[in-house]
């Protein structure tokens, strides 16, 4: 009987160890839906990279074909237009080109990258990498987890480079041929950077990868900034980006002023290049795509080194020496005339000063909130200056380059000269400015004046003295009840009264004795209190009669005399 009971007791537990057919079907359906909803990560990333490259090529092809169709001289045919579209797409990545159909028969290099066209492939790769991660929305709880960052980045870069290599091979058969060493460096570099930014954005912009990159730097660079790597490097990066934006904006403003001043020459060169409206549209498109380049040239002009318009011909605020035989182009018409610099040209120095003040303001704001010492603030400002100089040197290297042979081998700013001059300006303006603004934000204008040597008091001394005076005034200020009892008319009735209890609220007595300020002149409205104390009222203090007598006495004291006029 015991054996039967044991066997019966064990039977219900056996189905729990073996899943039923319905549970198997439900788990299989969930797995199938998961696989169906999400394609393999590497394949989707490859497709995203190839699609980004195809969209970029397609946009350039549409523009080139439209200009070729509207041109009155379609000599090269649609094949030549497609070769030019592929070459322009490569040029937008920074790839150098070689022009073979020159009058002299000598191939002429083209190394100036239109910075506005650079935005198109960078943005497409960024969007493709961000979408390849397949990050779910916050509201979609049943969505699959995102693709791994390494898988998405590798797939997008590989897919993009596959299409880019095919485009380079196709462009090598046209009149504008790519330089293969440049193509082997610039194409992977842009794809890797833009795809990394897209994956980083899709994962919520974590700071750990950036901190890992900072950890690769030598200790002599990281040691002056202390242990708070995240806050100080983040502050320096934001300040450097703000300074670069000020340089770019200031260069654009200088370009606009120069174009307005040389408007007649720019208009004449625009009309001289071509006569048909399709050709003028092409020239206008080229001018628009080169406006960021001209802004960087103007920024390099503002910091001092300027730019080259031919080998041995420099243009800077101190002197302008452009090449004598420049091609007619509207943006080149804005170059200052040949001769020494004037005070109007020297006003361009306002741009680096404004950039230095901007860097100092960003660093000082964080330094005041984090309570950084002056040395650490100066170190962060110096780091921001170096980062900004590196960014502007990179832009100068992309904005310039050769446009031919002989006199046109040097065209645009020299990147290392622009970087060194930018760093010198920002170190001279930004570092002391950050320290001074930090002192001003923490201690006020008095501390800044003391730091500059215009005040004799130490920072914070005036505030300490003011606090000490406030404490002394607070310790000697009498209370309301004490001031009321110090008057001769009140002290006799309250302090010397035999029946007034010690625990009676002083506010009630004072409110009844003091006049109302809104009633005007009340010097003769109240009767003087007697000097002798009142006789003790009979009965106990808690008696109802005694309580009523006390309130009657208070009302008599507070009522004004009948011979006074009403309010």
Secondary structure, DSSP 8 states (H G I E B T S, - for coil): -HHHHHHHHHHHHHHHHS--HHHHHHHHHHHHHHHHHS--HHHHHHHHHHHHHHHHHHHHHHHHHHHHHH-S---SHHHHHHHHHHHHHHHTTT--EEE---SSSS-EEE----HHHHHHHHHHHHHHHHHHT----SS-TTS-----HHHHHHHHHHHHHHHHHHHHHHHTTSSEEE-HHHHHHHHHHHHHHHHHHHHHHHTT--SHHHHHHHHTS-HHHHGGG-S-HHHHHHHHHHHHHHHHHHHHHHHHHHHHHHHHHTHHHHHHHHHHH--SHHHHHHHHHHHHHTHHHHHHHHHHHHHS--EEESTT-EE-SSEE---SS----TTGGGS--SEE--HHHHGGGHHHHHHHHHHHHHHHHHHHHHT--HHHHHHHHHHHHHHHHHHHHHHHHHH----SSGGGS-EE--HHHHHHHHHHHHHHHHHHHHHHHHHHHHH-HHHHHHHHTS-SS-TTHHHHHHHHHHHHHHHH---HHHHHHHSHHHHHHHTS-SS--TTS-HHHHHHHHS--GGG---TTSS----SS-----SS-TT-HHHHHHHHHHHHHHHS--TTS---
